[in-house]
Amino acid sequence: MRRALLTAAAVSVAALALSGCAAGPSFTGSWVGTGENAPTLEITEDSAFNGSDGCNTMVGAGTVDAGTFDFGRFATTRKFCEGVDTWLSLAGTATVDGDTLTVVDRDGAELGTLTRAQD
């Protein structure tokens, strides 16, 4: 009986560990840039997002596939803001490594990074 319980517990722990790996990185949460007029991004559990490139606002609904967040088509304002780097408004896809979100454009060129905001 004891051996069966230990075996069942070991199988449960292994299953939980593997399910965590299969889920991939989490894009959900708040992401922030650095400096004055820093970009911000909020991604919800259903992959909807809203944010700001430090000047323009953006809103849309992305998708997650194979560890990549695809921004898809999204709405953004197009104001001119002197001295503001509006790179986030050119987002195509993003990946997560730890607490860093790396954003690339549709051609795969890296645009910039955001850091997961601490609650």
C-alpha positions in Angstrom: 0.0 0.0 0.0 2.7 2.5 1.0 4.7 1.7 -2.2 1.6 2.3 -4.3 1.0 5.7 -2.6 4.7 6.7 -3.2 4.5 5.7 -6.8 1.3 7.6 -7.3 2.8 10.7 -5.7 5.9 10.5 -7.9 3.8 10.2 -11.0 1.7 13.2 -9.9 4.8 15.3 -9.3 6.3 14.3 -12.7 3.0 15.1 -14.5 2.8 18.6 -12.8 6.4 19.3 -13.7 5.9 18.3 -17.4 2.6 20.2 -17.7 4.4 23.4 -16.5 7.0 22.9 -19.3 4.4 22.3 -21.9 2.5 25.5 -21.2 5.4 27.6 -22.4 6.2 31.2 -21.3 3.5 33.4 -19.9 2.9 36.6 -21.8 0.1 37.6 -19.4 0.7 40.7 -17.3 2.2 44.2 -17.3 5.4 45.0 -19.2 7.3 48.2 -19.0 10.3 49.9 -20.7 12.8 52.2 -19.2 13.4 56.0 -19.3 11.2 59.0 -19.8 8.1 58.2 -22.0 8.8 54.5 -21.5 6.6 52.1 -23.5 4.1 50.0 -21.5 2.1 46.9 -22.5 -0.7 44.9 -20.7 -1.5 41.4 -22.0 -4.5 39.6 -20.6 -5.0 35.8 -20.3 -7.1 35.8 -23.5 -4.2 37.5 -25.4 -5.9 40.8 -25.7 -3.5 43.7 -25.2 -3.3 47.5 -24.8 -0.4 49.8 -24.2 1.5 52.8 -25.2 4.8 53.3 -27.1 5.3 56.3 -24.9 3.3 58.6 -27.1 0.7 56.5 -29.1 -1.8 54.1 -27.6 -2.4 50.7 -29.0 -5.1 48.0 -28.6 -5.7 44.6 -30.1 -6.0 40.9 -29.7 -3.0 38.7 -30.3 -2.4 35.0 -30.4 0.1 32.7 -28.8 1.7 29.8 -30.7 4.8 27.8 -30.0 6.1 30.2 -27.4 5.6 33.3 -29.6 3.1 36.1 -29.1 1.7 37.4 -32.4 0.3 40.9 -32.1 -1.7 40.5 -35.4 -3.4 43.6 -36.6 -4.0 46.2 -34.0 -5.3 49.8 -33.7 -2.8 52.5 -32.8 -2.9 56.3 -32.8 -0.3 58.0 -34.9 0.6 61.2 -33.1 4.0 62.8 -33.6 5.8 63.1 -30.3 9.2 64.8 -30.5 12.0 62.8 -28.8 9.9 59.6 -28.3 11.0 56.3 -29.9 7.7 54.8 -31.0 9.2 51.3 -31.7 6.4 49.4 -29.9 3.8 50.6 -32.4 5.7 48.5 -35.1 5.4 45.2 -33.1 4.9 42.0 -35.0 5.7 39.2 -32.5 7.3 38.8 -29.1 9.0 36.1 -27.1 9.6 35.8 -23.3 12.8 34.8 -21.6 12.4 35.0 -17.8 11.1 38.6 -17.1 12.1 40.0 -20.5 9.7 40.4 -23.4 11.6 40.9 -26.7 9.6 42.5 -29.4 10.4 42.1 -33.1 8.8 43.6 -36.2 7.1 41.7 -39.0 10.5 41.1 -40.8 12.0 39.6 -37.6 14.2 42.6 -36.7 14.4 43.2 -32.9 12.7 46.5 -31.9 13.2 46.5 -28.2 12.6 44.8 -24.9 10.2 45.3 -22.0 10.5 44.0 -18.4 7.7 42.2 -16.5 6.3 44.7 -14.0 6.5 43.6 -10.4 3.1 43.7 -8.5 
